[in-house]
């Protein structure tokens, strides 16, 4: 029997338990990945998952920025609204020209009346006093400071216009009061008729239900 001579280095390596990676070579030859590489590939997240996670983070950051900007707009408009309290305290109670209030929609606004309002500029720091008319929207004032003076001027002009109209037509308020009184009377009558109609329909429905219960078979 022929014996194959083993080199001293190989014998020493075998004695020390050093592997020569024969199995790895066989796996590579048959197209099989090493177990360590397969485990590492399974543990590493995919590019789509990473991109989805990053997109969610960016969307959350954008949402937070939008909410912060909207809150900043509301805070500035509330400061203006509080600063206008002394002005509107001087307006006579019988004057119903103004309807002040903050609308908290997509674009917050502080309404002075049905036509004029204050909104914030694109940088959320600039106050823009706007007036809507048949000719379109007009900018009455723009300022980085709280525009109390601009609103005061607008309120004073409205009061002067009202006084001139009343001086030209002293019976205007009486006619308007009568018209509004007729309007409210008609609304009360219409509401009463609606309640009666609903009650009548409910009674008819109850009668039909009772008849259905009492009818044989």
C-alpha positions, 0 to 999 in steps of 0.5 A: 500500500502506498502512503502519501507523505504529509508535510510537517507544516500540514501535520502541525496545522492539523494538530493545532485544529486549523481548518483549511476551508474545504467545506467552504470551497465545496459550497462555493463550487456547488453555488451554495452561499456560506451560512454566515453570509446568508445570515448577514444578508437576512439580517440587513434591511432592504433598501425599500424599507430604509427608504420608506422609513426615511420618507415617514420621518421626513413627512412627520417633520414636515407635518410638525413644521406646518403645525408649528407655523399655523400655531405661530399664525394663530398666536400673532393674530390672538395678540392683535385681537387682544390689542384691539379690545380697547378700540372696540370697547369704544364702539357704541353698542347700537353699531352692528357694523363689525363682527370681530373674530378669528377663523381657524381654518387652513389660513387663520384670519382675524375678521374685523367685519364681513369685508376686512380681515388680517392675515399673516404673510408667507413668512408668518411674521408680516401682518397683512390687513386686507379688504374685499370689495366688488373690485377685488381684494385690496391691501390696506396695510402691511407691517411687522408690528401689530397694526392697531393703528391701521385697524383703528383708521378703518373702524373710524372710516366705517363709523363716519360712513355710517353717520353720513348715510344716516344723516342723508336718510334718517329713516334708514334705521327704522326701515331696516329695523322693521325689515329685520323684525319681519324677517325674524317673525317669518323665521319664527313662523317657518320654524313653528310650521316645520315643528307642526309638520314633523309632529303630524308626520310622526303621528301618522307614522305611529298610526300606521305602526299601530294599525300594522300591529293590530291587523290580523296575520 
